[in-house]
Amino acid sequence: MSSSAIAALQRDNFLQADYLIETPLDPARVAEVMAGEQSSGTFVRVAHETDELRARSRAVVERVDEIEPLPQPSLPNAWLARQRIAGPWRRARLTLSFPLANIDANLPTLAATVAGNLYDLGEVTGMRLESLRLPTAYRARFDLPRHGVAGTRRLSGVASGPLIGTIIKPNVGLSADETAALVRDLCEAGVDFIKDDEVCANPVHAPLAERVRAVMKVVRDYRERTGRPVMVAFNISDEIDAMRRHAELVEREGGTCVMASINWCGTSAIQALRRATPLVLHAHRNGFGMMSRDPALGIGFQAYQTLWRLAGVDHMHVHGLSGKFAQSDDEVVASARECATPLAPGIDDTVLPAFSSGQWAGTVPATFAAVRSADLLFMAGGGILAHPLGPAAGVTSIRQAWDAAQAGVPLAERARTAAELRHALDFFGSRE
């Protein structure tokens, strides 16, 4: 068999994972430890562990590229302290290939393989999973988004341009009827998408069953009167049987979307929910910062969103430019682009990036300039609800900003003939 044929066979039978590591040891040696730990080996050869078995099931170190060291370790490490091993603290980017036969189409095991015990290895003072690459045939064995961008546009009636959305917070104490009244106002204001806050799922003051019925009556009445559908993402985060029941209720009431806090529900629960409901699945990533903010630890967004897209979600949160959270604008933009990138050649599995966090008309030009696409969900809370002329003017100001950005017109110029945008720039701009 030729070397190119062997390489092609390996590509079809292995997935690749990229890491950033920090260690006082030889990074190439640590890469071999990682490969053994997450596939066939432990720290010594064990009974029945033959060379043939290792050749078949052991992960392969594809590359190790050392980068600049650090003067101090990023993380404490009792194992190194016991070994009396000190710096310099060497860093390297490396790639491992994992045999798919070890994993099969098993999402929790996939996650455990590419991450798992690696974070606890004594040899490292930093460990970050950065990205994953999958063979096409392997990606096809997992769930696809049921709707993605095109389906979301169809169900929301937004054929072009961004979907403009907002967030309601019934967790502040609103009853089901009070929430429905707010939804009525938001529908009249012209939003395309409304979602629950992530910390409001089934509170005592607004039980989900009551809230779904009250809100969907308002949405149905509005659609019948105007012909315009509004997509509502109900937060159904719960244990899996309850999530199935909640999704069935939303579907019966004519809803089109449900939302889950994916990190806390887990990959298996999200897979099960995807297979149980035809609704749009809006993935809220709250808690991702805990996994990603330290540059020496955790997981990068490319690898993170790969795992959740294999579970079949339709929307992924990416935060927003110049927002209230810690992520840099570069990270937000890169995350949005990852959502629009297929996970494997030949498969259409892109998802809708959901921008939020301090968004308003003034953040639109930078968003469009960076992403160069309107295939996104642009959510504004205060940017709509706190507009000095009211929520309808807040929605209009954002649409005016998007029209200007796509036409290459500066906001200040567009604001001369757009009162809603002008008031937004005056009001929100003075608070930056």
N, C-alpha and C positions, 0 to 999 in steps of 0.2 A: 504494500500500500504506500502511495506517495506521501510525502510530508504534508502537502496541501490537503490530501484526503483525510489524513489523521487529524489535522487541525480542524477540518470541517466536522468530523465525527465528534471531536471533543467539544466544539461549540454547541452541538446539538444535544449533548449529554451532560453538560455542566452549566451552572449559573456562576456569574462572576460578581464578586463583592470588593469594593474599594474601601480602604481604611486609612486613617491617620493614627499612628501610634507614637508613644513617647516611652523611652526606656533607657536605663543606664547600660544595657547590654548591647550586643551586636544585633541590630534590627533584623538581619537575615535569619539569625538563629531564632529570634522571637517569632518571626513569620512562620517558621517551621513548627514552633510550639503551637501557634494558633491553628495551623492547618491540621495538626494531629488532634488537638483538643476538641475541635468541632467536627471531626469525622471518625477516623478509625482508631485513634490512639489515646493513651494516657501518658504519664511521665515515664513509664517503663513498658517494655513489651510484655503482654499478658499471654496466658495459656490460649492455645489455638489461634493466635494471631500470626498467621503465616505471611510470607512475602507476597504470595498470590492475593490474599485477602487485602493487604495494604495497597497493592497496586490497583485493585478494583474499587476500593471504597475510600481511600484517603484523599483529602483535599490537596490541591496542587498550588504551590506558590508560583505565581506568574511573573511578578516583578517586585522589586524593593528599591525605591528611590529615596535615598537619604536627603534630608533637608537640614536647615540650620538648627543647631541645638539650642537648649534653653539653659540659663544659669541656675534655675531652681526647678524642682519637680512641680507639676501642676496639681498632683493629687498625693495624699499620704499613702504609704504602702508599708504595712507591717512586715510582709514577707521580705522585702528588700532590707528593711531595718534589721531583721533577725540574721540575714546573710551578711550584714555589714557592707552592703554594696551602695556606693554613692555615685554621684554624677561623674562626668558631664551627662546631661539628660538629652540623649540623642532622639531625633524625630525622623520618621520616614513615612512616605506614602507607599502603600503596597496593595497588591491585588491577589486575591485567592479565588480559585475555581473549585466549586463544590459539586460532587457527583449527584445528579438528580435522582439516581436510583436510591440514594440514602434517604431522600426526602419524600418523593412522590408528590402528588398534588395535595399537599397537606399544609395549609397556611400557618397554623401555629408552629409546626415543626420547621417550616422554612424560616420563620422569624427566630426560633430558638437556635437554628443552625448558623445563621449569619450574624447573630448577636449573642444571646445566651451567656454562657460562662466566660466569654471573652472579656467582659467588663470586670471580671473578678481575678483575672490572671495576675499572679504575683510578679511576673516579669515586667509589668508595665505601670507607668504613672500617668498614662493617658491612653484612651482608646475611643475612637470615634468611627462609626460606620457611616460612610459618606454616600455611596451610591451602589445600585444593583443593576445588573444587566441579565436579561432572560432570553433564552431561545424562543423563537416564535411558537413552536409546537408546545412548549411547556406553558407559555403564557396562555395559550388557547384552552388549556385544561381548567383554568380558573374562571370565576365569574367576570362578565363584562358589565359595564354600566348599562342599565336598562334604558336610559334616556340620554344621558350626556348633554352636550350642547344643543344638538338638533332637536331632541325630544323636549328639552326644557323650553326652547323657543316655541315649539308647536303648542305645548300645553299652556303656556303663558300668553300666547298670542303676540309675541314680540318677534317679528320676522327679521329685524335688523337693529343695529345699535345695541348698546348695553342694556341689560335688565337693571332697572332702578329699584332698589329695595330699601327696606328699613327694618328695624328691630323693635318689638314691643316688649315691655318688661312687666308682665302681670305679677312677677315676684315682688313688686313694690306694694302689693296688697290689692290689686284690682280683682274684682269678682269676675265670674264668667261673663255676665252681662255687661259689666264695665269694659272688659276686654273687647267684647264684640262691638261696643259703641266706638272704641278707639279704632278698631279695624274698619268700621264704616267710614270714619273720617279719613283714614288713610286711603281707602279705595277711592273715595271722592277726590282726594288730593292727586290721584293719578299714578300711584306706585304700581309696579309690576309684581312685586314680591314682598312678602312680609314673613318674618320668622320670629319664633319664640326666642327668648333669651336662654342661654345654656343652663342657667341655674333654676329655670322654671320648667318643670315637667308635669307634676301631678300634685300641686300644693293643696292644702286643705281649703284655702279661701277661694280656689278656682280649680276644682277637680277637672282633670283632662276630659273626661266624658262630657261634662257640662260645657266646658270651654269649646270643644270641637263642635258640638251641636249649635251653640250660640253663634260662634264665629262663622261657621259654614252657612248658616241661614242668611247672614248678612252678605257673604260673598256670593251665594247663589242669587239672592235678590238683586244685587248690583249687576251681576252678569246678565240676568234676564232683562234688566232695564236698559243696559248700555251695550250689551253684546261683548263686553271686554272682560276676559277672565283675569283673576288675580290669584297668583300662586301663594299659598300659605304653607310654611314649613312648621308643622307642629312638633314640639320636642317630645318624643315618645321614649326617651332614654329610660331604661328599666331592665328587669331581667327578661329573658328572651320570650317566655310565654306571654308576659304582659305586653311586650313590644308588638308581638303578632296581633294580639287583641286590639291594641291601640291603632295599629295600621289598618286593620279591618274596619274599625269604626270610621276612621278618616275616609277610607275608600267608599263606604256606604253613604257617607254624608256628602259625597261629591268632591272631596279634596284630592289633590294631585301630588302632595309632597309631605314627607315626614323627615324629621331631623333626629340625629342621635349624637351623643357625646362619645365618639368612637374610642377614645383611649380608655374610658372607664367601662364601656360595654364589652370590648374585646373583639378580636378578629373573628372568632367562631360565631359569636352572637350577631355580628354584622353580616357575615356570610349567610347565616340562617334567616335573618331578616330580609336580605336581598332576595333569597329564593322564595320567601313567603309572600312578598308583596309586589304588585306591579307599579307602585308609586315611585316617584322621584325620591332618591335617597340623598339627603343633604348631610354631609359629613362635617361635624363641628370638631375642631382639633384642640379644644381647650385642654391645657396640660402639656401641649407640645413644647412649650418653653422649658419645662422641667427636664425634657429630654434633649434639648438642642442648644441652650444658651451658652453653655461652657464650650469654648472652642476645642478643648482637649477631651471632651467626654460626650457620650450620647450618640445621637443620630442626626444626619443631615436630612433636609427635606426631600431630596430625590429618593433616598432609600425609604424614608418614612411613607411618602405618598405612594410608592410602588406597592408596599404591603397592603395599604388600604384600597388601592385601585384593584388589586387582585380579589378583594372582598366584594367588588361590584358597586362602589359608590358612584354617584352622578356628579356631585359638587364637592369641592375641597376648599376650605378656608386658607387664605394666604396672608391675612392682615392687610394693611393698606399703607400707601406712601405718606410720609410725614405724619404718621398716626401716633396714637398714645402709647403704643407698646414698644418693646425694646428692639425689635428687629430693624435692621438697616433697610433703607430703600432698595439697595442692591439685592438683599436677601428676598424681599417681597417680590421684586421683579423676576428673579430667578425662579422662585416658587411658582409664579403664575405661568412662566414659560414651560416649566416641567409639567404642569397640568395639561398643557396643549401639545405635549410631545408623546406620541405612542410609546408604549412600553416595549414593544417588539415590532420589527418590520412586518408590514402586511396586515396589521390588526388595528382597527379603528376603535380605540378605547380611551380617547381623550375625555377629560372631564371639565366642567365649568369652574374656573377659578372664582372664588367669592372674596371680594375685597371688602374690608370693614375696618373699624377702628379709627375714629376721628376724621372720617371722610366728608367732604362737602364740595361745592362747586369749585373751589380754589385748588383742590388736589387733582382735578380732572386732567389738566394739560400734561402734567408730569406722568400721570398714569398712562395716558394714551401714547405719549412720546416714548415711554419705556417699553410698553407691551406691543404697540402698533396693531392693536386688534380691539374690536368691540365685543368679542365673544367672551363676555365676563358678566358677573353679577356685581354691581357697584352699590353697596349698602351704606346708608347714612342714617344715623339716629338723630343727633342734634342738628346735623346739617340740613335735615328736613323739618323736624318737629320744632326746632328753635328758630327757624327763619323769622325775621321780624314781621313779615307780611303773612305768616301762617304756613302750614304744611304744604298746601298746594303750590305756593310760591317757592318753597324749598325744593319741591320736585322739579318745577319748571326751571329754576335756576341751574340745577344739575343738568337737565336736558340741554339748556342753552349753552352750558359750558362744554358739553360733549359735542354739540354741533359745531361750535367754534373750533375746538381742538381738532376735529376731523377735517375741518376746512382750512386749517392752518391760520386761523384768525386769533390774535391775542385776546385774552379775556377782557382787558380794559377797553379795547376797541369795540368788542361785541356788547359790552355793558352800556355803551352810550345809547343803544336802542333797545336794551333789554332791562327793564326796571327790576325784575326779580333777581337777575344776576348782579346788577349794580348794588342792590341792597345786601345781597349775600357777601359781596366783596367788602362792602363798607362794614358790615356787622361782624362777620367771622374773621375777616382779614385783620381787624384791629385787635383780635384776641390771640394772634399767633405770636 
